[in-house]
Amino acid sequence: MLTLFIKTSCRNLHKHLEPKNKLICVRYCFTKKLGEIKPIGFMRSLFCHKRGTPRQPSICPQARGTLTLDRLVVNNPQYTLEGLQEFSHVWLIFVFHKNEKEFVRSKVCPPRLGGRKVGLFSTRSPHRPNPIGLSLAKLDRVDDSTLFLSGIDLLDGTPILDVKPYIPEYDTPQPLLTDHMQSCSDSSVNNHTDPLGTDREEKVKSRSDTDLTDSTTEMKVKNKKIPPESCIENCFCEEENDSNNKNNVHLKSPDWIVQPAFPKLEVTFSPKATNQLRMFSRDAKDPDFVLKFLQNSAEAGRTITSILSEDPRPVHTRNQEKLYYFTVDNIHITCWFYDNTVEVIRVLPVSKGEHLI
């Protein structure tokens, strides 16, 4: 029977096999097809180590990277990207290539739960049966066969399996999108400078500075500007206030997502670290201090703050007061956590501090 599997196509086999054996055939064909999947390119990112890499793309909007399509895998890559520049965001399907754990646990401990376990598939843990991830990135521009992205949470060298445009009409539940577009239209009558209205502006100001800003999440949908995140957030609030409307789709998240167990940390820089950070720029005379992805030292400071405010440490080390190291772009950062505060105490070029990682 095994010889028959190998020499006969799955299509013909389906006509002669029992249901149980058909499943075996499907698995065989899928495994064979899976072996043909190749990365279309590899991400170039300012994050070279797992330590300090944001867990979600919305944490650090300044994080930039590039993706150049592999001409050995994608025929005429520049043509495959035609029209993509008309979208502001893209989905990246990637492989967790640094996942070294062979055993996959049924339950995991998300950082926001402070040690409590939940089922694997109710989280975005990288430790999965199939180590495949999905990330939403802002598309800054397309140049030939290269995508310039921002707001990324991917390691340098991450294999990318596919790129798909973010389309609100498809990726947002339709009733929510329709209601939100209507509310945007109504508010624009009273406030031409802010399509989301004054109330929305106040909400944006009150949000953490680590969230995606309006300028980095703005989407154009039917000639109306709709940020992907706020579309769901705003309409979810409206849905709760109008529970009698049968057309509304109820979106919900667990409490540990909406109200995490740990507050955001206050980030400070020592005077010494501040002076050291100012030495980094795109046109620094010393190549050790040249930034490859970030624009200047001020943006580097905001990036470091965004990462540290979310406490990138593993849960099991959060009660340990000790030095923490990580890298961003060409910068090696040393910091110290205590209570609800983290202080950056030293900033060096990666070439002089990477051995500490």
SEGUMI-363606 format. One line per 2 residues: number of its first residue (from 1); for each residue x, y, z of C-alpha. Coordinates in nm, 3 decimals, padded with zeros to 5 digits. Example, Ala and Ser with C-alpha at 12.3 -4.5 7.8 and 13.67 -1.06 7.14 Angstrom:
# residues 2
1 = 01.230 -00.450 00.780; 01.367 -00.106 00.714
This chain:
# residues 357
1 = 00.000 00.000 00.000; 00.290 00.235 00.076
3 = 00.427 00.176 -00.273; 00.089 00.273 -00.412
5 = 00.104 00.601 -00.219; 00.439 00.686 -00.368
7 = 00.371 00.591 -00.729; 00.010 00.709 -00.760
9 = -00.120 01.064 -00.738; -00.336 01.160 -00.440
11 = -00.621 01.251 -00.672; -00.649 00.897 -00.804
13 = -00.601 00.747 -00.460; -00.905 00.925 -00.323
15 = -01.128 00.717 -00.549; -01.013 00.385 -00.404
17 = -00.941 00.452 -00.037; -01.157 00.429 00.271
19 = -01.216 00.757 00.462; -00.947 00.673 00.719
21 = -00.690 00.599 00.448; -00.790 00.914 00.261
23 = -00.677 01.115 00.563; -00.342 00.937 00.552
25 = -00.312 01.026 00.184; -00.392 01.392 00.251
27 = -00.126 01.404 00.521; 00.128 01.250 00.286
29 = 00.053 01.495 00.005; 00.053 01.791 00.244
31 = 00.388 01.690 00.391; 00.531 01.658 00.041
33 = 00.397 02.001 -00.055; 00.521 02.154 00.269
35 = 00.872 02.050 00.177; 00.847 02.278 -00.127
37 = 00.774 02.591 00.080; 01.066 02.833 00.071
39 = 01.108 03.179 00.227; 01.049 03.458 -00.022
41 = 01.307 03.667 00.161; 01.469 03.740 00.494
43 = 01.396 04.039 00.716; 01.670 04.292 00.778
45 = 01.592 04.441 01.118; 01.736 04.659 01.394
47 = 01.678 04.369 01.636; 01.966 04.120 01.618
49 = 01.890 03.928 01.939; 01.574 03.783 02.090
51 = 01.640 03.971 02.411; 01.476 04.313 02.392
53 = 01.279 04.244 02.074; 00.918 04.373 02.111
55 = 00.659 04.102 02.163; 00.404 04.283 01.944
57 = 00.443 04.523 01.649; 00.240 04.803 01.812
59 = 00.494 04.844 02.093; 00.761 05.021 01.890
61 = 00.640 05.218 01.584; 00.993 05.350 01.521
63 = 01.131 05.000 01.463; 01.232 04.979 01.097
65 = 01.340 04.701 00.868; 01.359 04.596 00.506
67 = 01.252 04.287 00.314; 01.411 04.210 -00.022
69 = 01.246 03.934 -00.221; 01.471 03.645 -00.322
71 = 01.500 03.630 -00.701; 01.576 03.258 -00.682
73 = 01.234 03.198 -00.525; 01.021 03.480 -00.668
75 = 01.033 03.529 -01.043; 01.052 03.898 -01.141
77 = 01.002 04.015 -00.780; 00.967 04.381 -00.875
79 = 00.656 04.294 -01.076; 00.501 04.092 -00.793
81 = 00.506 04.407 -00.577; 00.325 04.631 -00.826
83 = 00.024 04.791 -00.657; 00.134 04.703 -00.305
85 = 00.244 05.063 -00.242; -00.123 05.163 -00.251
87 = -00.168 04.994 00.088; -00.039 05.142 00.412
89 = 00.004 04.815 00.605; 00.095 04.455 00.524
91 = 00.069 04.119 00.695; 00.396 03.930 00.725
93 = 00.382 03.552 00.761; 00.711 03.435 00.906
95 = 00.896 03.152 01.079; 01.018 03.165 01.440
97 = 01.364 03.057 01.330; 01.522 03.111 01.673
99 = 01.276 02.879 01.845; 01.508 02.615 01.987
101 = 01.257 02.424 02.199; 01.170 02.084 02.053
103 = 00.893 02.011 02.304; 00.573 02.216 02.278
105 = 00.375 02.264 02.599; -00.004 02.265 02.603
107 = -00.009 02.560 02.842; 00.215 02.866 02.850
109 = 00.266 03.172 03.071; 00.206 03.498 02.879
111 = 00.409 03.789 03.021; 00.093 03.988 03.096
113 = -00.045 03.716 03.323; 00.242 03.729 03.568
115 = 00.300 03.354 03.579; -00.054 03.220 03.535
117 = -00.094 02.963 03.258; -00.341 02.954 02.970
119 = -00.379 02.732 02.666; -00.115 02.766 02.397
121 = -00.359 02.862 02.122; -00.508 03.145 02.329
123 = -00.170 03.320 02.311; 00.080 03.435 02.051
125 = 00.364 03.235 02.200; 00.642 03.152 01.951
127 = 00.660 02.798 02.091; 00.399 02.629 01.874
129 = 00.357 02.294 01.693; 00.422 02.483 01.371
131 = 00.652 02.780 01.450; 00.474 03.023 01.219
133 = 00.394 03.383 01.313; 00.180 03.666 01.178
135 = 00.281 04.030 01.213; 00.125 04.357 01.097
137 = 00.376 04.615 00.972; 00.348 04.962 00.826
139 = 00.458 04.979 00.464; 00.664 05.297 00.425
141 = 00.758 05.246 00.061; 00.845 04.994 -00.209
143 = 01.167 05.024 -00.405; 01.218 04.771 -00.684
145 = 01.207 04.433 -00.503; 01.250 04.574 -00.151
147 = 00.984 04.663 00.105; 01.069 04.930 00.362
149 = 00.873 04.861 00.679; 00.825 05.012 01.024
151 = 00.655 04.910 01.346; 00.807 04.564 01.317
153 = 00.869 04.306 01.590; 01.089 04.067 01.392
155 = 01.447 03.958 01.441; 01.714 04.024 01.183
157 = 01.727 03.725 00.948; 01.368 03.614 01.008
159 = 01.247 03.398 00.714; 00.939 03.552 00.553
161 = 00.699 03.306 00.389; 00.447 03.550 00.245
163 = 00.333 03.913 00.231; -00.032 04.012 00.212
165 = -00.189 04.360 00.212; -00.389 04.470 00.515
167 = -00.741 04.535 00.384; -00.992 04.678 00.637
169 = -01.290 04.557 00.432; -01.165 04.199 00.468
171 = -00.967 04.205 00.792; -01.218 04.395 01.007
173 = -01.562 04.246 01.089; -01.795 04.413 00.840
175 = -02.065 04.554 01.072; -01.795 04.717 01.284
177 = -01.623 04.865 00.981; -01.950 05.000 00.839
179 = -02.056 05.155 01.169; -01.717 05.310 01.221
181 = -01.707 05.458 00.872; -02.049 05.612 00.935
183 = -01.936 05.757 01.268; -01.625 05.898 01.100
185 = -01.843 06.058 00.833; -02.076 06.212 01.091
187 = -01.795 06.351 01.302; -01.618 06.496 00.999
189 = -01.918 06.722 00.939; -01.858 06.887 01.274
191 = -01.481 06.868 01.272; -01.314 06.884 00.933
193 = -00.962 06.870 01.076; -01.017 06.543 01.266
195 = -01.219 06.269 01.092; -01.235 06.080 01.422
197 = -01.386 06.368 01.620; -01.283 06.545 01.939
199 = -01.367 06.251 02.163; -01.141 06.026 01.964
201 = -00.863 06.283 01.981; -00.883 06.283 02.359
203 = -00.864 05.903 02.362; -00.556 05.908 02.142
205 = -00.384 06.156 02.372; -00.458 05.943 02.675
207 = -00.313 05.629 02.522; 00.039 05.516 02.604
209 = 00.318 05.664 02.398; 00.416 05.310 02.306
211 = 00.104 05.258 02.096; 00.101 05.319 01.726
213 = 00.045 05.686 01.647; -00.220 05.811 01.409
215 = 00.046 05.905 01.158; 00.179 05.549 01.143
217 = -00.151 05.365 01.136; -00.359 05.577 00.905
219 = -00.547 05.372 00.646; -00.742 05.492 00.347
221 = -01.072 05.312 00.303; -01.317 05.440 00.050
223 = -01.164 05.788 00.074; -01.199 05.788 00.455
225 = -00.906 05.767 00.695; -00.935 05.480 00.941
227 = -00.659 05.361 01.174; -00.665 04.979 01.186
229 = -00.638 04.960 01.565; -00.887 05.231 01.651
231 = -01.142 05.093 01.405; -01.197 04.786 01.622
233 = -01.142 04.965 01.953; -01.387 05.247 01.882
235 = -01.657 05.021 01.743; -01.622 04.776 02.028
237 = -01.715 05.054 02.268; -02.014 05.146 02.052
239 = -02.122 04.781 02.040; -02.133 04.761 02.419
241 = -02.355 05.068 02.436; -02.593 04.927 02.176
243 = -02.631 04.561 02.269; -02.980 04.547 02.120
245 = -02.847 04.596 01.769; -02.848 04.246 01.617
247 = -02.622 04.348 01.332; -02.329 04.429 01.561
249 = -02.048 04.177 01.591; -01.930 04.137 01.948
251 = -01.553 04.161 01.980; -01.398 04.067 02.310
253 = -01.062 04.004 02.470; -00.974 03.851 02.807
255 = -00.909 04.082 03.101; -00.538 04.006 03.098
257 = -00.517 04.167 02.754; -00.726 04.474 02.835
259 = -00.595 04.517 03.190; -00.252 04.352 03.225
261 = -00.133 04.242 03.567; 00.171 04.469 03.551
263 = 00.166 04.846 03.482; 00.393 05.006 03.227
265 = 00.733 05.089 03.368; 00.876 05.437 03.404
267 = 01.195 05.466 03.199; 01.476 05.705 03.288
269 = 01.825 05.766 03.149; 02.125 05.846 03.364
271 = 02.319 06.161 03.265; 02.605 05.941 03.147
273 = 02.377 05.726 02.930; 02.213 06.038 02.785
275 = 02.549 06.179 02.675; 02.654 05.844 02.533
277 = 02.332 05.814 02.334; 02.385 06.155 02.171
279 = 02.699 06.022 02.004; 02.489 05.801 01.774
281 = 02.360 05.931 01.440; 02.320 05.834 01.075
283 = 02.629 06.034 00.974; 02.860 05.980 01.273
285 = 03.229 06.001 01.186; 03.308 05.691 01.389
287 = 03.150 05.388 01.214; 03.084 05.227 01.553
289 = 02.829 05.501 01.625; 02.650 05.499 01.288
291 = 02.279 05.413 01.305; 02.160 05.176 01.033
293 = 01.781 05.191 01.080; 01.697 05.467 01.329
295 = 01.710 05.829 01.213; 01.887 05.994 01.507
297 = 01.966 05.966 01.877; 01.629 06.114 01.977
299 = 01.443 05.842 01.789; 01.678 05.585 01.939
301 = 01.584 05.713 02.284; 01.212 05.680 02.208
303 = 01.266 05.328 02.077; 01.454 05.221 02.389
305 = 01.184 05.376 02.608; 00.905 05.197 02.420
307 = 01.075 04.860 02.463; 01.164 04.898 02.830
309 = 00.827 05.040 02.938; 00.670 04.705 02.844
311 = 00.927 04.513 03.054; 01.088 04.277 02.800
313 = 01.225 04.045 03.071; 01.093 03.688 03.106
315 = 00.834 03.649 03.381; 01.056 03.427 03.595
317 = 01.328 03.695 03.616; 01.111 03.997 03.695
319 = 01.165 03.969 04.070; 01.541 03.964 04.031
321 = 01.720 04.297 04.057; 02.013 04.266 03.821
323 = 02.155 04.425 03.510; 01.971 04.369 03.183
325 = 02.133 04.396 02.841; 01.987 04.419 02.492
327 = 02.064 04.575 02.153; 01.876 04.807 01.919
329 = 02.020 04.895 01.579; 02.391 04.957 01.644
331 = 02.336 05.035 02.014; 02.408 04.813 02.314
333 = 02.200 04.912 02.618; 02.259 04.832 02.984
335 = 01.979 04.902 03.231; 01.867 04.830 03.585
337 = 01.513 04.736 03.692; 01.376 04.822 04.035
339 = 01.013 04.844 04.152; 00.814 04.998 03.863
341 = 01.112 05.185 03.722; 01.394 05.100 03.485
343 = 01.703 05.316 03.443; 01.931 05.308 03.142
345 = 02.278 05.339 03.289; 02.505 05.277 02.990
347 = 02.486 05.305 02.611; 02.766 05.164 02.396
349 = 02.822 05.063 02.033; 02.732 04.700 01.967
351 = 03.093 04.628 01.876; 03.199 04.710 02.233
353 = 02.922 04.546 02.429; 02.770 04.262 02.227
355 = 02.976 04.001 02.416; 02.756 04.072 02.721
357 = 02.436 03.950 02.551
